[in-house]
Amino acid sequence: MQQAKEIKLKWVVSASFLNNTGASFLWPLTTVYMHNYLHESLATAGVVLFFMSCAMILGNYLGGWLFDHWSPYKTALTSVSIATVAVVALIFFHSWPIFAVLLMFVGFGDGANITVINAYAASIKGHKVRYIFNVLYMALNLGVVVGTLLVGFLMSLGVTVVFAVTSICYALFLLLTITTFNVPVPKRNRKLDSIAVETKAPVRTSSLVWLICVLVISTYLSYTLWESVMAVHLTNMHIPFYAYSLLWTMNGIIILVGQPLVNKLEPYLKIDRQIEIGITIFALSFFLLIFADSFVWFIVDFIILTIGEMMGLPSIPAWIDQLTNPAQTGKYQGIMNMSISVGRAIGPLYGGMIIDGFGYQSLFLSVTVIMGICLLLVMQNVRHIRKNQG
């Protein structure tokens, strides 16, 4: 069979959907499963999530480095295989502590998977990079919709069933990788993109790229609170777990409906301005959590969070791709995804410590302030670059 000449957007989108559907079976239940079923403390659950995120960071880095220096296809095949084998093993071995050990392997594989998918996406020709990453984000959230919707109900059938369905998603992901990802990976033609002035000055923008990564860390540190301590917070308020999982389903549906509308903003908003507005709304949702005292409040707040999320987060990898050397796509997408993993690693531990010492309201206020400071630093740097370029 003749090898395809280039990766198709539909295959990258399908890979993102399958990967995130499988992952969405795991992360909403990890803290609750460890605390309520394995009878481990929240602190222990936070440590496990921390080390899982550290494994993702390693996967992000190695995935990007191997993509650039080894073989994109072999890198993809290796990372998907590692995650798939670990998830299949969870069907049979999900007691303590083997559950935590296998999560490390899933985290490592998924860390590399995310970077490789983004790097393949950045190589696709014929579409603007901003459009590609917005479509990719829609696929991610479709996976979240399917995964979180099903896990809330499958959990009642037992954790073995959850891991079996998760394994099916990863097995399909592996099959897709084998059949469609073995293609040459060209570097993007920058003429396709309406690139802002930042790419003209890589020396000046090196600090901007790192500041964006710090902003990503603060954003996902906050976001992961919803994936960890908030699950326990809501169940402690006598809100059932399936209702918590439905919040994520709602999140994904809103993004699927709203993301095409956000895409229409491209001719009217520069990418940095869109991210600024989105992260501001996203941060505001955490401030409003201070006053949330009912499930209706949480629904409204999550809608606000989702609006900010779909305006700000999907465009960040596209912005970094525009700001950096196309010959180092894997490296910089890896660094960006490492930043996500760092935020995810810190979030549960930070949340647990602040809750133990000061309470939930202090936690929500603190992450709002942290995101606000990071966003101000990024936008000040952007304005400084533009002022110097006249």
C-alpha positions, -999 to 999 in steps of 0.1 A, spaced: 0 0 0 14 34 -10 23 57 19 2 88 23 20 120 15 7 140 44 -14 138 76 -50 147 72 -67 171 96 -96 146 101 -72 119 114 -55 143 139 -89 155 151 -100 118 155 -69 110 174 -75 139 198 -111 128 202 -102 92 211 -74 102 234 -95 127 253 -125 104 255 -103 78 271 -86 103 294 -120 117 304 -130 84 319 -100 85 342 -95 120 356 -130 128 370 -130 96 391 -94 94 402 -97 115 434 -132 102 443 -122 66 436 -91 69 457 -109 86 486 -143 68 486 -133 33 473 -97 28 481 -101 48 514 -70 69 508 -67 105 521 -72 135 499 -35 143 505 -25 109 491 -48 115 461 -31 148 456 3 132 457 -7 106 432 -21 133 408 11 153 413 33 124 403 10 115 374 14 151 362 52 148 366 50 117 344 30 138 319 57 165 320 84 139 311 61 126 284 56 161 270 93 168 269 104 134 254 75 134 230 85 168 216 122 160 215 117 126 198 93 142 173 120 166 162 150 144 165 139 108 159 107 98 141 73 114 145 55 82 136 76 60 159 72 85 187 34 85 182 33 47 181 54 43 212 35 68 233 0 55 224 12 19 231 24 28 265 -8 45 275 -29 17 260 -11 -11 278 -13 7 311 -51 13 307 -57 -23 298 -38 -34 329 -61 -12 350 -90 -36 342 -73 -63 362 -51 -44 387 -68 -14 403 -62 -18 440 -37 3 460 -9 9 452 -8 -7 417 -36 17 406 -13 47 413 17 31 395 -3 24 364 -16 60 364 20 71 361 24 51 329 -9 65 315 2 100 324 36 95 306 19 81 275 -7 108 274 18 136 279 37 124 248 4 119 230 -7 154 235 26 169 223 27 146 193 -9 154 182 -2 191 185 30 188 165 13 168 138 -15 194 137 10 223 134 25 205 103 -9 203 84 -9 224 52 -38 242 37 -53 256 69 -44 285 92 -28 273 123 -53 292 145 -82 273 127 -65 240 131 -60 243 169 -96 256 174 -109 225 156 -85 203 176 -99 219 208 -135 211 197 -124 175 192 -109 175 227 -141 188 242 -163 163 222 -141 137 239 -148 153 273 -186 153 266 -186 116 257 -162 105 285 -176 125 314 -212 117 304 -206 80 303 -183 77 334 -210 92 357 -233 63 348 -207 35 342 -192 41 377 -224 26 392 -216 -6 372 -182 -9 388 -147 5 381 -138 -26 361 -164 -16 335 -151 20 334 -115 8 327 -128 -17 300 -145 10 281 -115 33 285 -93 5 270 -116 4 240 -110 41 233 -72 37 236 -72 6 215 -90 25 187 -65 54 192 -37 29 187 -53 15 156 -58 49 141 -21 58 148 -9 27 131 -30 32 100 -28 70 94 2 86 112 30 70 92 35 101 69 62 126 62 59 157 84 66 189 65 72 222 82 44 247 78 44 274 52 43 305 73 27 325 44 -6 307 52 -8 325 86 -15 361 93 13 362 117 16 391 141 47 412 143 60 391 171 74 364 148 97 390 132 116 394 164 124 360 180 150 374 204 126 399 218 98 374 220 117 346 238 107 362 271 71 365 259 69 327 251 81 319 286 56 343 302 29 327 281 40 293 296 38 308 331 3 320 323 -6 285 311 8 270 344 -14 294 364 -45 287 343 -42 249 345 -33 250 382 -67 266 386 -85 244 361 -73 212 377 -90 222 410 -123 214 392 -109 180 383 -97 172 418 -108 190 450 -140 204 436 -153 168 431 -150 162 468 -163 198 476 -195 191 456 -201 156 470 -195 171 505 -224 195 497 -245 164 490 -244 169 452 -241 135 436 -211 124 416 -231 120 384 -242 157 387 -206 167 389 -198 147 358 -227 163 340 -211 197 346 -182 185 324 -207 172 298 -223 207 298 -189 223 294 -181 202 264 -215 208 247 -212 245 251 -177 245 236 -189 223 207 -217 248 200 -198 280 208 -163 273 194 -174 278 158 -188 312 169 -156 321 186 -137 311 154 -156 339 136 -139 364 158 -106 358 141 -109 387 115 -118 412 143 -96 402 172 -59 397 172 -49 364 188 -33 379 219 -64 401 225 -87 372 222 -66 352 247 -66 382 271 -104 385 271 -108 347 275 -84 343 304 -100 374 321 -134 357 320 -119 324 330 -103 340 361 -135 358 370 -153 324 372 -130 314 401 -137 347 419 -174 340 417 -169 306 432 -164 324 465 -201 330 467 -213 296 453 -236 279 478 -258 257 456 -257 235 425 -274 262 404 -245 286 413 -220 260 402 -239 256 369 -238 293 362 -202 296 373 -192 267 350 -209 283 321 -188 315 327 -157 294 330 -165 276 297 -170 309 278 -136 321 290 -120 287 283 -132 285 247 -121 321 240 -87 318 256 -73 283 259 -76 269 223 -56 298 208 -26 295 231 -8 266 212 -15 285 180 0 317 194 31 299 205 34 282 171 33 316 155 59 330 178 85 302 174 107 286 148 87 261 127 118 238 126 113 233 164 76 227 165 79 196 186 101 214 211 79 243 217 46 224 216 63 201 242 72 231 264 37 244 262 22 210 271 48 207 299 34 240 313 -1 224 313 13 194 331 31 215 357 -1 234 364 -19 201 367 8 187 390 7 217 413 -30 223 414 -42 194 436 -14 199 461 -18 236 462 -56 233 465 -53 207 493 -28 229 513 -49 261 510 -81 243 518 -66 227 549 -51 260 561 -76 287 550 -106 271 533 -122 271 499 -129 308 496 -92 317 501 -83 291 475 -106 306 449 -94 342 457 -58 332 455 -60 315 421 -79 345 407 -51 368 418 -24 345 405 -40 343 370 -46 381 370 -9 388 377 4 364 351 -20 378 325 -9 413 332 28 403 328 21 387 294 1 416 280 26 442 293 53 423 274 32 422 242 27 460 244 64 465 251 73 445 219 48 465 198 60 498 212 96 490 203 87 479 168 69 512 163 
